[in-house]
Amino acid sequence: MKLTVYFEKPYWVGVIETQEKGKVRAARYVFGSEPSDAEVLTFVQSGELSDLTERMTVVVEGKTSYDHRINPKRLQRLAAKEVRSRGTNTYAEQAIKLQLEQHKAEKRTMNRERREEIKEYKRDIARLKAKAKHRGR
């Protein structure tokens, strides 16, 4: 699991990535103003991080990680490259984008169902009023 905190105008954003067997899952969390080390630590230790990891449903095929022992010099180069890199990797961005699209689609269907329920309710009320009017009430 990897947490990357970076500045994305106008807010500070944290991206949580997990890689398992060549599959990448990611979630995005907006901190707002620049988080201190203590705020990031409380975020990691509190239940918010676990809630985000549970909501990571979209899986993107990524690079396979090393399953064998890595040469210490290679490991040092990889760590330096990771420190130099800014933001998140493209697999995490793809996972976040897919998750947002999935959430939008769910929201659209829920809103459509809600609108239909309201229309049906208004239609029922109009029918009841018309019946009451014909009965002389």
Chimera marker file (.cmm) of the C-alpha trace (Angstrom):
<marker_set name="trace">
<marker id="1" x="0.000" y="0.000" z="0.000" r="1" g="1" b="0" radius="0.5"/>
<marker id="2" x="1.317" y="3.420" z="-0.909" r="1" g="1" b="0" radius="0.5"/>
<marker id="3" x="0.063" y="6.878" z="0.076" r="1" g="1" b="0" radius="0.5"/>
<marker id="4" x="1.139" y="9.799" z="-2.112" r="1" g="1" b="0" radius="0.5"/>
<marker id="5" x="0.324" y="13.353" z="-1.015" r="1" g="1" b="0" radius="0.5"/>
<marker id="6" x="0.712" y="16.102" z="-3.610" r="1" g="1" b="0" radius="0.5"/>
<marker id="7" x="-0.635" y="19.560" z="-4.472" r="1" g="1" b="0" radius="0.5"/>
<marker id="8" x="-3.350" y="19.642" z="-7.116" r="1" g="1" b="0" radius="0.5"/>
<marker id="9" x="-4.598" y="23.217" z="-7.475" r="1" g="1" b="0" radius="0.5"/>
<marker id="10" x="-6.205" y="24.439" z="-5.194" r="1" g="1" b="0" radius="0.5"/>
<marker id="11" x="-6.104" y="21.509" z="-2.737" r="1" g="1" b="0" radius="0.5"/>
<marker id="12" x="-3.700" y="18.933" z="-1.323" r="1" g="1" b="0" radius="0.5"/>
<marker id="13" x="-4.683" y="15.446" z="-2.422" r="1" g="1" b="0" radius="0.5"/>
<marker id="14" x="-3.712" y="12.023" z="-1.116" r="1" g="1" b="0" radius="0.5"/>
<marker id="15" x="-3.833" y="8.962" z="-3.382" r="1" g="1" b="0" radius="0.5"/>
<marker id="16" x="-3.806" y="5.487" z="-1.873" r="1" g="1" b="0" radius="0.5"/>
<marker id="17" x="-2.566" y="2.712" z="-4.178" r="1" g="1" b="0" radius="0.5"/>
<marker id="18" x="-2.487" y="-1.012" z="-3.619" r="1" g="1" b="0" radius="0.5"/>
<marker id="19" x="-0.781" y="-3.474" z="-5.941" r="1" g="1" b="0" radius="0.5"/>
<marker id="20" x="-1.568" y="-7.161" z="-5.776" r="1" g="1" b="0" radius="0.5"/>
<marker id="21" x="-0.493" y="-9.681" z="-8.409" r="1" g="1" b="0" radius="0.5"/>
<marker id="22" x="-0.203" y="-7.080" z="-11.171" r="1" g="1" b="0" radius="0.5"/>
<marker id="23" x="-3.518" y="-5.411" z="-10.388" r="1" g="1" b="0" radius="0.5"/>
<marker id="24" x="-3.701" y="-1.802" z="-9.189" r="1" g="1" b="0" radius="0.5"/>
<marker id="25" x="-6.492" y="-0.346" z="-7.068" r="1" g="1" b="0" radius="0.5"/>
<marker id="26" x="-6.518" y="3.319" z="-6.060" r="1" g="1" b="0" radius="0.5"/>
<marker id="27" x="-8.570" y="5.852" z="-4.132" r="1" g="1" b="0" radius="0.5"/>
<marker id="28" x="-8.322" y="9.625" z="-3.809" r="1" g="1" b="0" radius="0.5"/>
<marker id="29" x="-8.709" y="11.724" z="-0.659" r="1" g="1" b="0" radius="0.5"/>
<marker id="30" x="-8.769" y="15.543" z="-0.582" r="1" g="1" b="0" radius="0.5"/>
<marker id="31" x="-6.996" y="17.012" z="2.442" r="1" g="1" b="0" radius="0.5"/>
<marker id="32" x="-7.785" y="20.653" z="1.651" r="1" g="1" b="0" radius="0.5"/>
<marker id="33" x="-5.033" y="22.833" z="3.047" r="1" g="1" b="0" radius="0.5"/>
<marker id="34" x="-1.492" y="21.491" z="3.326" r="1" g="1" b="0" radius="0.5"/>
<marker id="35" x="-1.589" y="18.607" z="5.814" r="1" g="1" b="0" radius="0.5"/>
<marker id="36" x="1.006" y="18.422" z="8.542" r="1" g="1" b="0" radius="0.5"/>
<marker id="37" x="2.807" y="15.187" z="9.322" r="1" g="1" b="0" radius="0.5"/>
<marker id="38" x="0.543" y="14.697" z="12.335" r="1" g="1" b="0" radius="0.5"/>
<marker id="39" x="-2.593" y="15.081" z="10.183" r="1" g="1" b="0" radius="0.5"/>
<marker id="40" x="-1.324" y="12.504" z="7.679" r="1" g="1" b="0" radius="0.5"/>
<marker id="41" x="-0.462" y="10.145" z="10.529" r="1" g="1" b="0" radius="0.5"/>
<marker id="42" x="-3.936" y="10.481" z="12.085" r="1" g="1" b="0" radius="0.5"/>
<marker id="43" x="-5.458" y="9.912" z="8.619" r="1" g="1" b="0" radius="0.5"/>
<marker id="44" x="-3.478" y="6.688" z="8.263" r="1" g="1" b="0" radius="0.5"/>
<marker id="45" x="-4.223" y="5.488" z="11.792" r="1" g="1" b="0" radius="0.5"/>
<marker id="46" x="-7.898" y="6.480" z="11.853" r="1" g="1" b="0" radius="0.5"/>
<marker id="47" x="-10.717" y="4.600" z="10.171" r="1" g="1" b="0" radius="0.5"/>
<marker id="48" x="-10.775" y="6.923" z="7.146" r="1" g="1" b="0" radius="0.5"/>
<marker id="49" x="-7.977" y="5.062" z="5.387" r="1" g="1" b="0" radius="0.5"/>
<marker id="50" x="-9.657" y="1.702" z="5.928" r="1" g="1" b="0" radius="0.5"/>
<marker id="51" x="-12.962" y="3.131" z="4.632" r="1" g="1" b="0" radius="0.5"/>
<marker id="52" x="-11.221" y="4.300" z="1.471" r="1" g="1" b="0" radius="0.5"/>
<marker id="53" x="-9.527" y="0.963" z="0.916" r="1" g="1" b="0" radius="0.5"/>
<marker id="54" x="-12.882" y="-0.806" z="1.246" r="1" g="1" b="0" radius="0.5"/>
<marker id="55" x="-14.382" y="1.501" z="-1.396" r="1" g="1" b="0" radius="0.5"/>
<marker id="56" x="-11.638" y="0.729" z="-3.929" r="1" g="1" b="0" radius="0.5"/>
<marker id="57" x="-13.655" y="-1.498" z="-6.226" r="1" g="1" b="0" radius="0.5"/>
<marker id="58" x="-12.172" y="-0.807" z="-9.657" r="1" g="1" b="0" radius="0.5"/>
<marker id="59" x="-9.116" y="-2.866" z="-10.606" r="1" g="1" b="0" radius="0.5"/>
<marker id="60" x="-6.693" y="-1.912" z="-13.397" r="1" g="1" b="0" radius="0.5"/>
<marker id="61" x="-4.055" y="-4.225" z="-14.863" r="1" g="1" b="0" radius="0.5"/>
<marker id="62" x="-0.621" y="-2.875" z="-13.980" r="1" g="1" b="0" radius="0.5"/>
<marker id="63" x="2.976" y="-3.936" z="-13.935" r="1" g="1" b="0" radius="0.5"/>
<marker id="64" x="3.845" y="-6.988" z="-11.935" r="1" g="1" b="0" radius="0.5"/>
<marker id="65" x="5.946" y="-6.279" z="-8.892" r="1" g="1" b="0" radius="0.5"/>
<marker id="66" x="9.128" y="-8.123" z="-8.034" r="1" g="1" b="0" radius="0.5"/>
<marker id="67" x="8.425" y="-11.453" z="-6.349" r="1" g="1" b="0" radius="0.5"/>
<marker id="68" x="12.072" y="-12.312" z="-5.772" r="1" g="1" b="0" radius="0.5"/>
<marker id="69" x="14.840" y="-10.639" z="-3.780" r="1" g="1" b="0" radius="0.5"/>
<marker id="70" x="15.927" y="-7.347" z="-5.367" r="1" g="1" b="0" radius="0.5"/>
<marker id="71" x="19.552" y="-6.303" z="-5.610" r="1" g="1" b="0" radius="0.5"/>
<marker id="72" x="20.193" y="-3.549" z="-3.000" r="1" g="1" b="0" radius="0.5"/>
<marker id="73" x="21.579" y="-1.152" z="-5.621" r="1" g="1" b="0" radius="0.5"/>
<marker id="74" x="18.499" y="-1.641" z="-7.799" r="1" g="1" b="0" radius="0.5"/>
<marker id="75" x="16.301" y="-1.128" z="-4.759" r="1" g="1" b="0" radius="0.5"/>
<marker id="76" x="18.148" y="2.108" z="-4.001" r="1" g="1" b="0" radius="0.5"/>
<marker id="77" x="17.657" y="3.307" z="-7.603" r="1" g="1" b="0" radius="0.5"/>
<marker id="78" x="13.951" y="2.433" z="-7.457" r="1" g="1" b="0" radius="0.5"/>
<marker id="79" x="13.562" y="4.312" z="-4.169" r="1" g="1" b="0" radius="0.5"/>
<marker id="80" x="15.330" y="7.390" z="-5.604" r="1" g="1" b="0" radius="0.5"/>
<marker id="81" x="13.129" y="7.260" z="-8.698" r="1" g="1" b="0" radius="0.5"/>
<marker id="82" x="10.036" y="7.041" z="-6.488" r="1" g="1" b="0" radius="0.5"/>
<marker id="83" x="11.130" y="10.095" z="-4.486" r="1" g="1" b="0" radius="0.5"/>
<marker id="84" x="11.788" y="12.093" z="-7.673" r="1" g="1" b="0" radius="0.5"/>
<marker id="85" x="8.444" y="11.233" z="-9.235" r="1" g="1" b="0" radius="0.5"/>
<marker id="86" x="5.595" y="13.611" z="-8.644" r="1" g="1" b="0" radius="0.5"/>
<marker id="87" x="1.975" y="12.614" z="-8.243" r="1" g="1" b="0" radius="0.5"/>
<marker id="88" x="0.622" y="9.185" z="-8.957" r="1" g="1" b="0" radius="0.5"/>
<marker id="89" x="1.290" y="6.583" z="-11.606" r="1" g="1" b="0" radius="0.5"/>
<marker id="90" x="-1.020" y="6.276" z="-14.566" r="1" g="1" b="0" radius="0.5"/>
<marker id="91" x="-2.530" y="2.993" z="-13.392" r="1" g="1" b="0" radius="0.5"/>
<marker id="92" x="-3.754" y="4.660" z="-10.218" r="1" g="1" b="0" radius="0.5"/>
<marker id="93" x="-5.178" y="7.543" z="-12.230" r="1" g="1" b="0" radius="0.5"/>
<marker id="94" x="-7.009" y="5.077" z="-14.480" r="1" g="1" b="0" radius="0.5"/>
<marker id="95" x="-8.444" y="3.267" z="-11.465" r="1" g="1" b="0" radius="0.5"/>
<marker id="96" x="-9.623" y="6.528" z="-9.901" r="1" g="1" b="0" radius="0.5"/>
<marker id="97" x="-11.182" y="7.680" z="-13.181" r="1" g="1" b="0" radius="0.5"/>
<marker id="98" x="-13.010" y="4.354" z="-13.652" r="1" g="1" b="0" radius="0.5"/>
<marker id="99" x="-14.259" y="4.489" z="-10.083" r="1" g="1" b="0" radius="0.5"/>
<marker id="100" x="-15.581" y="8.044" z="-10.594" r="1" g="1" b="0" radius="0.5"/>
<marker id="101" x="-17.365" y="6.999" z="-13.802" r="1" g="1" b="0" radius="0.5"/>
<marker id="102" x="-18.899" y="4.012" z="-12.014" r="1" g="1" b="0" radius="0.5"/>
<marker id="103" x="-20.074" y="6.259" z="-9.178" r="1" g="1" b="0" radius="0.5"/>
<marker id="104" x="-21.571" y="8.732" z="-11.694" r="1" g="1" b="0" radius="0.5"/>
<marker id="105" x="-23.507" y="5.962" z="-13.433" r="1" g="1" b="0" radius="0.5"/>
<marker id="106" x="-24.904" y="4.695" z="-10.124" r="1" g="1" b="0" radius="0.5"/>
<marker id="107" x="-25.896" y="8.235" z="-9.133" r="1" g="1" b="0" radius="0.5"/>
<marker id="108" x="-27.599" y="8.794" z="-12.504" r="1" g="1" b="0" radius="0.5"/>
<marker id="109" x="-29.743" y="5.667" z="-12.143" r="1" g="1" b="0" radius="0.5"/>
<marker id="110" x="-30.647" y="6.547" z="-8.558" r="1" g="1" b="0" radius="0.5"/>
<marker id="111" x="-31.672" y="10.078" z="-9.589" r="1" g="1" b="0" radius="0.5"/>
<marker id="112" x="-33.740" y="8.744" z="-12.502" r="1" g="1" b="0" radius="0.5"/>
<marker id="113" x="-35.573" y="6.312" z="-10.199" r="1" g="1" b="0" radius="0.5"/>
<marker id="114" x="-36.190" y="9.106" z="-7.682" r="1" g="1" b="0" radius="0.5"/>
<marker id="115" x="-37.624" y="11.396" z="-10.398" r="1" g="1" b="0" radius="0.5"/>
<marker id="116" x="-39.939" y="8.615" z="-11.592" r="1" g="1" b="0" radius="0.5"/>
<marker id="117" x="-41.135" y="8.020" z="-8.025" r="1" g="1" b="0" radius="0.5"/>
<marker id="118" x="-41.913" y="11.725" z="-7.612" r="1" g="1" b="0" radius="0.5"/>
<marker id="119" x="-43.816" y="11.801" z="-10.938" r="1" g="1" b="0" radius="0.5"/>
<marker id="120" x="-45.829" y="8.749" z="-9.904" r="1" g="1" b="0" radius="0.5"/>
<marker id="121" x="-46.595" y="10.320" z="-6.527" r="1" g="1" b="0" radius="0.5"/>
<marker id="122" x="-47.791" y="13.564" z="-8.171" r="1" g="1" b="0" radius="0.5"/>
<marker id="123" x="-49.911" y="11.581" z="-10.640" r="1" g="1" b="0" radius="0.5"/>
<marker id="124" x="-51.560" y="9.681" z="-7.763" r="1" g="1" b="0" radius="0.5"/>
<marker id="125" x="-52.346" y="12.906" z="-5.917" r="1" g="1" b="0" radius="0.5"/>
<marker id="126" x="-53.862" y="14.435" z="-9.058" r="1" g="1" b="0" radius="0.5"/>
<marker id="127" x="-56.074" y="11.343" z="-9.523" r="1" g="1" b="0" radius="0.5"/>
<marker id="128" x="-57.244" y="11.494" z="-5.907" r="1" g="1" b="0" radius="0.5"/>
<marker id="129" x="-58.056" y="15.213" z="-6.243" r="1" g="1" b="0" radius="0.5"/>
<marker id="130" x="-59.993" y="14.596" z="-9.460" r="1" g="1" b="0" radius="0.5"/>
<marker id="131" x="-62.016" y="11.804" z="-7.817" r="1" g="1" b="0" radius="0.5"/>
<marker id="132" x="-62.721" y="13.963" z="-4.790" r="1" g="1" b="0" radius="0.5"/>
<marker id="133" x="-63.827" y="16.823" z="-7.043" r="1" g="1" b="0" radius="0.5"/>
<marker id="134" x="-66.298" y="14.587" z="-8.925" r="1" g="1" b="0" radius="0.5"/>
<marker id="135" x="-67.769" y="13.309" z="-5.676" r="1" g="1" b="0" radius="0.5"/>
<marker id="136" x="-68.701" y="16.825" z="-4.675" r="1" g="1" b="0" radius="0.5"/>
<marker id="137" x="-66.213" y="17.209" z="-1.859" r="1" g="1" b="0" radius="0.5"/>
<link id1="1" id2="2" r="1" g="1" b="0" radius="0.2"/>
<link id1="2" id2="3" r="1" g="1" b="0" radius="0.2"/>
<link id1="3" id2="4" r="1" g="1" b="0" radius="0.2"/>
<link id1="4" id2="5" r="1" g="1" b="0" radius="0.2"/>
<link id1="5" id2="6" r="1" g="1" b="0" radius="0.2"/>
<link id1="6" id2="7" r="1" g="1" b="0" radius="0.2"/>
<link id1="7" id2="8" r="1" g="1" b="0" radius="0.2"/>
<link id1="8" id2="9" r="1" g="1" b="0" radius="0.2"/>
<link id1="9" id2="10" r="1" g="1" b="0" radius="0.2"/>
<link id1="10" id2="11" r="1" g="1" b="0" radius="0.2"/>
<link id1="11" id2="12" r="1" g="1" b="0" radius="0.2"/>
<link id1="12" id2="13" r="1" g="1" b="0" radius="0.2"/>
<link id1="13" id2="14" r="1" g="1" b="0" radius="0.2"/>
<link id1="14" id2="15" r="1" g="1" b="0" radius="0.2"/>
<link id1="15" id2="16" r="1" g="1" b="0" radius="0.2"/>
<link id1="16" id2="17" r="1" g="1" b="0" radius="0.2"/>
<link id1="17" id2="18" r="1" g="1" b="0" radius="0.2"/>
<link id1="18" id2="19" r="1" g="1" b="0" radius="0.2"/>
<link id1="19" id2="20" r="1" g="1" b="0" radius="0.2"/>
<link id1="20" id2="21" r="1" g="1" b="0" radius="0.2"/>
<link id1="21" id2="22" r="1" g="1" b="0" radius="0.2"/>
<link id1="22" id2="23" r="1" g="1" b="0" radius="0.2"/>
<link id1="23" id2="24" r="1" g="1" b="0" radius="0.2"/>
<link id1="24" id2="25" r="1" g="1" b="0" radius="0.2"/>
<link id1="25" id2="26" r="1" g="1" b="0" radius="0.2"/>
<link id1="26" id2="27" r="1" g="1" b="0" radius="0.2"/>
<link id1="27" id2="28" r="1" g="1" b="0" radius="0.2"/>
<link id1="28" id2="29" r="1" g="1" b="0" radius="0.2"/>
<link id1="29" id2="30" r="1" g="1" b="0" radius="0.2"/>
<link id1="30" id2="31" r="1" g="1" b="0" radius="0.2"/>
<link id1="31" id2="32" r="1" g="1" b="0" radius="0.2"/>
<link id1="32" id2="33" r="1" g="1" b="0" radius="0.2"/>
<link id1="33" id2="34" r="1" g="1" b="0" radius="0.2"/>
<link id1="34" id2="35" r="1" g="1" b="0" radius="0.2"/>
<link id1="35" id2="36" r="1" g="1" b="0" radius="0.2"/>
<link id1="36" id2="37" r="1" g="1" b="0" radius="0.2"/>
<link id1="37" id2="38" r="1" g="1" b="0" radius="0.2"/>
<link id1="38" id2="39" r="1" g="1" b="0" radius="0.2"/>
<link id1="39" id2="40" r="1" g="1" b="0" radius="0.2"/>
<link id1="40" id2="41" r="1" g="1" b="0" radius="0.2"/>
<link id1="41" id2="42" r="1" g="1" b="0" radius="0.2"/>
<link id1="42" id2="43" r="1" g="1" b="0" radius="0.2"/>
<link id1="43" id2="44" r="1" g="1" b="0" radius="0.2"/>
<link id1="44" id2="45" r="1" g="1" b="0" radius="0.2"/>
<link id1="45" id2="46" r="1" g="1" b="0" radius="0.2"/>
<link id1="46" id2="47" r="1" g="1" b="0" radius="0.2"/>
<link id1="47" id2="48" r="1" g="1" b="0" radius="0.2"/>
<link id1="48" id2="49" r="1" g="1" b="0" radius="0.2"/>
<link id1="49" id2="50" r="1" g="1" b="0" radius="0.2"/>
<link id1="50" id2="51" r="1" g="1" b="0" radius="0.2"/>
<link id1="51" id2="52" r="1" g="1" b="0" radius="0.2"/>
<link id1="52" id2="53" r="1" g="1" b="0" radius="0.2"/>
<link id1="53" id2="54" r="1" g="1" b="0" radius="0.2"/>
<link id1="54" id2="55" r="1" g="1" b="0" radius="0.2"/>
<link id1="55" id2="56" r="1" g="1" b="0" radius="0.2"/>
<link id1="56" id2="57" r="1" g="1" b="0" radius="0.2"/>
<link id1="57" id2="58" r="1" g="1" b="0" radius="0.2"/>
<link id1="58" id2="59" r="1" g="1" b="0" radius="0.2"/>
<link id1="59" id2="60" r="1" g="1" b="0" radius="0.2"/>
<link id1="60" id2="61" r="1" g="1" b="0" radius="0.2"/>
<link id1="61" id2="62" r="1" g="1" b="0" radius="0.2"/>
<link id1="62" id2="63" r="1" g="1" b="0" radius="0.2"/>
<link id1="63" id2="64" r="1" g="1" b="0" radius="0.2"/>
<link id1="64" id2="65" r="1" g="1" b="0" radius="0.2"/>
<link id1="65" id2="66" r="1" g="1" b="0" radius="0.2"/>
<link id1="66" id2="67" r="1" g="1" b="0" radius="0.2"/>
<link id1="67" id2="68" r="1" g="1" b="0" radius="0.2"/>
<link id1="68" id2="69" r="1" g="1" b="0" radius="0.2"/>
<link id1="69" id2="70" r="1" g="1" b="0" radius="0.2"/>
<link id1="70" id2="71" r="1" g="1" b="0" radius="0.2"/>
<link id1="71" id2="72" r="1" g="1" b="0" radius="0.2"/>
<link id1="72" id2="73" r="1" g="1" b="0" radius="0.2"/>
<link id1="73" id2="74" r="1" g="1" b="0" radius="0.2"/>
<link id1="74" id2="75" r="1" g="1" b="0" radius="0.2"/>
<link id1="75" id2="76" r="1" g="1" b="0" radius="0.2"/>
<link id1="76" id2="77" r="1" g="1" b="0" radius="0.2"/>
<link id1="77" id2="78" r="1" g="1" b="0" radius="0.2"/>
<link id1="78" id2="79" r="1" g="1" b="0" radius="0.2"/>
<link id1="79" id2="80" r="1" g="1" b="0" radius="0.2"/>
<link id1="80" id2="81" r="1" g="1" b="0" radius="0.2"/>
<link id1="81" id2="82" r="1" g="1" b="0" radius="0.2"/>
<link id1="82" id2="83" r="1" g="1" b="0" radius="0.2"/>
<link id1="83" id2="84" r="1" g="1" b="0" radius="0.2"/>
<link id1="84" id2="85" r="1" g="1" b="0" radius="0.2"/>
<link id1="85" id2="86" r="1" g="1" b="0" radius="0.2"/>
<link id1="86" id2="87" r="1" g="1" b="0" radius="0.2"/>
<link id1="87" id2="88" r="1" g="1" b="0" radius="0.2"/>
<link id1="88" id2="89" r="1" g="1" b="0" radius="0.2"/>
<link id1="89" id2="90" r="1" g="1" b="0" radius="0.2"/>
<link id1="90" id2="91" r="1" g="1" b="0" radius="0.2"/>
<link id1="91" id2="92" r="1" g="1" b="0" radius="0.2"/>
<link id1="92" id2="93" r="1" g="1" b="0" radius="0.2"/>
<link id1="93" id2="94" r="1" g="1" b="0" radius="0.2"/>
<link id1="94" id2="95" r="1" g="1" b="0" radius="0.2"/>
<link id1="95" id2="96" r="1" g="1" b="0" radius="0.2"/>
<link id1="96" id2="97" r="1" g="1" b="0" radius="0.2"/>
<link id1="97" id2="98" r="1" g="1" b="0" radius="0.2"/>
<link id1="98" id2="99" r="1" g="1" b="0" radius="0.2"/>
<link id1="99" id2="100" r="1" g="1" b="0" radius="0.2"/>
<link id1="100" id2="101" r="1" g="1" b="0" radius="0.2"/>
<link id1="101" id2="102" r="1" g="1" b="0" radius="0.2"/>
<link id1="102" id2="103" r="1" g="1" b="0" radius="0.2"/>
<link id1="103" id2="104" r="1" g="1" b="0" radius="0.2"/>
<link id1="104" id2="105" r="1" g="1" b="0" radius="0.2"/>
<link id1="105" id2="106" r="1" g="1" b="0" radius="0.2"/>
<link id1="106" id2="107" r="1" g="1" b="0" radius="0.2"/>
<link id1="107" id2="108" r="1" g="1" b="0" radius="0.2"/>
<link id1="108" id2="109" r="1" g="1" b="0" radius="0.2"/>
<link id1="109" id2="110" r="1" g="1" b="0" radius="0.2"/>
<link id1="110" id2="111" r="1" g="1" b="0" radius="0.2"/>
<link id1="111" id2="112" r="1" g="1" b="0" radius="0.2"/>
<link id1="112" id2="113" r="1" g="1" b="0" radius="0.2"/>
<link id1="113" id2="114" r="1" g="1" b="0" radius="0.2"/>
<link id1="114" id2="115" r="1" g="1" b="0" radius="0.2"/>
<link id1="115" id2="116" r="1" g="1" b="0" radius="0.2"/>
<link id1="116" id2="117" r="1" g="1" b="0" radius="0.2"/>
<link id1="117" id2="118" r="1" g="1" b="0" radius="0.2"/>
<link id1="118" id2="119" r="1" g="1" b="0" radius="0.2"/>
<link id1="119" id2="120" r="1" g="1" b="0" radius="0.2"/>
<link id1="120" id2="121" r="1" g="1" b="0" radius="0.2"/>
<link id1="121" id2="122" r="1" g="1" b="0" radius="0.2"/>
<link id1="122" id2="123" r="1" g="1" b="0" radius="0.2"/>
<link id1="123" id2="124" r="1" g="1" b="0" radius="0.2"/>
<link id1="124" id2="125" r="1" g="1" b="0" radius="0.2"/>
<link id1="125" id2="126" r="1" g="1" b="0" radius="0.2"/>
<link id1="126" id2="127" r="1" g="1" b="0" radius="0.2"/>
<link id1="127" id2="128" r="1" g="1" b="0" radius="0.2"/>
<link id1="128" id2="129" r="1" g="1" b="0" radius="0.2"/>
<link id1="129" id2="130" r="1" g="1" b="0" radius="0.2"/>
<link id1="130" id2="131" r="1" g="1" b="0" radius="0.2"/>
<link id1="131" id2="132" r="1" g="1" b="0" radius="0.2"/>
<link id1="132" id2="133" r="1" g="1" b="0" radius="0.2"/>
<link id1="133" id2="134" r="1" g="1" b="0" radius="0.2"/>
<link id1="134" id2="135" r="1" g="1" b="0" radius="0.2"/>
<link id1="135" id2="136" r="1" g="1" b="0" radius="0.2"/>
<link id1="136" id2="137" r="1" g="1" b="0" radius="0.2"/>
</marker_set>
